[in-house]
Amino acid sequence: MLEPGTPAPDFTLKDQNNEGFTLSDERGSRAVLVVFYPFAFTGICTGELNAIRGDPAFFSNDSVVTVTVSCDTVYAHKIFAERERFDFPLLSDFWPHGAVARAYGVFSESTGVALRGTFLVDRAGVVRFSESNSLGQGRDPEGWRDAIAALS
């Protein structure tokens, strides 16, 4: 897993609307909270993403943007976003399968999914906060809030 102080690997992925998101496009402008999750439509993942949906002004503003990443397809993300009313980017790391999760050190080779990794990338493109939990262990979004607040 990438540790704080490490340059964040750049990536371009498609979101649920088939629009591209490139990490380096935010460089110099906003920090990026990158939230990896294993599966759409599952309880723990939905609960974690609900925390982002519940406070859109905090998680996406002039200082920070939040993106989520799983190995699900763009099409699965589209239905997941519509069902759960997620209007933030759900990025697909489907092909090459898990390449971005691997670059961040949070891909499970045995299950073929992203682990619960979270990375706060500052405006300079450097990881300032990172965490990784196993598949069945949810994260506390308060840690994300604290990390974002510490950048201010």
Secondary structure, DSSP 8 states (H G I E B T S, - for coil): ---TTSB----EEE-TTS-EEEGGGGTTT-EEEEEE-S-TT-HHHHHHHHHHHT-HHHHSSSSEEEEEEESS-HHHHHHHHHHHT--S-EEE-TTTTTHHHHHTT-EETTTTEE-EEEEEE-TTSBEEEEEEE-TT----HHHHHHHHHHH-
